[in-house]
């Protein structure tokens, strides 16, 4: 296809989360005339910011790892890399307050040695496991390294059972495997597919020494996922329509697509559906998937975030995670939120929060303020300037055993129609990395179908 023909080819991307933004950028980079539709008044999907008084608040704490090469490409593409720095080396403070002898701080660290020796010294010094338990972790890690995450048999097995068969005690699961797994999978080990768990741990801990180094935005997420993304889309020539939902998707007699927004009917050669699975199901034309009802069988898992603004500084670390407490991960968001004057703003991120997601704010306040005082002695007696909660009831797809066979690929049976979203068959759990990979995959498949293959972004970033 000639460049002029490509320029006359039109694409509509439905959904302005990370998957949709990525698809729109990739299609525009490949030469298409692209329109991006988003029902919300902003871009970013479920990784966004909002104003609360003087604060700019992220709806939830989002992090990424050095091994998240697709999300790192995305940051670079929207000129946001400097705003989401990575640790020089993995270093996770882990505070155990469940010990009879009193709180103890340990750290999960790596050094610069090759895999798997990069974690050996850190594990040997990790005080929250016994010597026997630390040795058992090494044996389980070697066994995990031999697994193939793409093996369909692994998808039917739960990670908790596999850990038990490989000698992992309940304490080891709590103090190590779930410490990482709940945050990355949004489920505990018994509720996680072994295939997805193997993907997380093999890629993050066993692929290269720096793979698990943690990065997070030093500014509100909206600065990157909305403001910078919108600028990148504008520069690429993408027409972005906010507060605009696709109400119907139909085919014309000549095989093109028509996207009806109520206010406009947009004709296109290519459509990328980059919305959650239930919305995708509602928009899919008949025959596009062999078993579309499978989309409705993909469960969801919630994430709860508790936000506390103190009248003084109570935490001197950028973040930490806890054992022996309902608190999971705590992040200092003071500078990123724009908080002025004395005080500190902490965000408590609670994954797999099925039991708490609908609790009243007053009950959550009564539960978490004393816990933070137990974890942080400096918080005892500190004044509370603000306390509020954000809830994402369908934050991620549930990584339950068997979910792999429910996740569709990017291509459909309808020519010119493609799927994107972290819930599609990326091989990754529901992460920002998975969302970006799905968007790139959908765009690349569309360009290939049009006879204009475009180099994959991960190849460009290498």
Secondary structure as GFF3:
##gff-version 3
##sequence-region A 1 462
A	DSSP	alpha_helix	3	8	.	.	.	ID=ss1
A	DSSP	beta_strand	10	14	.	.	.	ID=ss2
A	DSSP	alpha_helix	18	29	.	.	.	ID=ss3
A	DSSP	beta_strand	33	37	.	.	.	ID=ss4
A	DSSP	beta_strand	49	52	.	.	.	ID=ss5
A	DSSP	beta_strand	55	58	.	.	.	ID=ss6
A	DSSP	beta_strand	63	65	.	.	.	ID=ss7
A	DSSP	alpha_helix	69	77	.	.	.	ID=ss8
A	DSSP	three_ten_helix	81	83	.	.	.	ID=ss9
A	DSSP	beta_strand	91	96	.	.	.	ID=ss10
A	DSSP	beta_strand	104	109	.	.	.	ID=ss11
A	DSSP	alpha_helix	120	124	.	.	.	ID=ss12
A	DSSP	alpha_helix	131	145	.	.	.	ID=ss13
A	DSSP	alpha_helix	152	155	.	.	.	ID=ss14
A	DSSP	alpha_helix	159	165	.	.	.	ID=ss15
A	DSSP	alpha_helix	170	172	.	.	.	ID=ss16
A	DSSP	pi_helix	173	177	.	.	.	ID=ss17
A	DSSP	alpha_helix	178	185	.	.	.	ID=ss18
A	DSSP	three_ten_helix	189	191	.	.	.	ID=ss19
A	DSSP	alpha_helix	194	206	.	.	.	ID=ss20
A	DSSP	beta_strand	214	216	.	.	.	ID=ss21
A	DSSP	alpha_helix	221	222	.	.	.	ID=ss22
A	DSSP	pi_helix	223	228	.	.	.	ID=ss23
A	DSSP	alpha_helix	229	235	.	.	.	ID=ss24
A	DSSP	beta_strand	239	241	.	.	.	ID=ss25
A	DSSP	beta_strand	248	251	.	.	.	ID=ss26
A	DSSP	beta_strand	257	260	.	.	.	ID=ss27
A	DSSP	beta_strand	265	268	.	.	.	ID=ss28
A	DSSP	beta_strand	270	273	.	.	.	ID=ss29
A	DSSP	alpha_helix	277	283	.	.	.	ID=ss30
A	DSSP	three_ten_helix	292	297	.	.	.	ID=ss31
A	DSSP	beta_strand	300	310	.	.	.	ID=ss32
A	DSSP	beta_strand	319	323	.	.	.	ID=ss33
A	DSSP	beta_strand	329	332	.	.	.	ID=ss34
A	DSSP	alpha_helix	334	337	.	.	.	ID=ss35
A	DSSP	beta_strand	344	351	.	.	.	ID=ss36
A	DSSP	alpha_helix	361	375	.	.	.	ID=ss37
A	DSSP	three_ten_helix	377	379	.	.	.	ID=ss38
A	DSSP	beta_strand	384	397	.	.	.	ID=ss39
A	DSSP	three_ten_helix	403	406	.	.	.	ID=ss40
A	DSSP	beta_strand	417	419	.	.	.	ID=ss41
A	DSSP	alpha_helix	432	449	.	.	.	ID=ss42
A	DSSP	alpha_helix	457	461	.	.	.	ID=ss43
###
